[in-house]
Amino acid sequence: MELAEIVMNPARQRIFQYFLLHETGTDKEIRKALPDIPIASLYRHIKILADSSILMVVGENRIRGTVESVYQLNEVYVRTLWR
C-alpha cells in the first residue's frame, strides 16, 4: 500500500490527528477518543499505520497478563507528510 493511500483514509486521518494532539496513546485511549469507529476497524487501521512505520511502539503496559502497546507518531513520516 502506498503512503498516500494509507494516509488518505478518513479513519486513519482521524487517528493521525489524535496523535498530533496527544504525544502518545494506547488502543484504549484512541478508542475512547474516537468512539464512532468500530473497534475491529480501529485495530485494523492502527495495525496498518504501525506496519507502515507511521506509528511506532514506544512502550508497553502489562495489564493482567496482556501487553498494551503505547504508540507515537514516527517523526520522519510527520515531516515527510507536512512538506
C-alpha positions, -999 to +999 in steps of 0.1 A: +000+000+000+014+034-009+018+062+016-008+084+000-033+055+001-026+049+037-030+085+050-060+094+028-083+070+046-107+091+068-104+069+098-066+068+096-066+106+092-085+109+125-061+085+142-032+106+128-049+138+141-053+122+176-015+118+177-010+154+166-029+164+197-015+137+220+021+128+221+014+091+228-016+068+230-028+033+235-055+014+217-078+021+246-071+058+247-077+061+209-109+041+211-121+064+239-114+095+218-129+080+186-159+060+198-177+061+164-150+040+147-159+003+152-133-015+175-123-040+148-118-013+123-098+008+147-074-020+155-070-027+117-062+009+110-037+011+139-021-020+126-018-006+091-003+026+104+022+007+126+031-017+098+038+012+075+060+028+102+038+059+106+031+048+142+059+034+164+055+014+195+074+034+222+063+014+253+043-014+267+019-016+296+014-050+312-022-055+322-033-088+338-012-110+316-017-090+284+005-063+269-009-030+258+012-011+232+019+026+236+021+043+202+036+075+190+039+092+155+071+085+137+087+120+133+103+111+100+069+105+084+053+135+100+080+157+084+075+139+051+037+145+051+039+182+061+063+192+033 
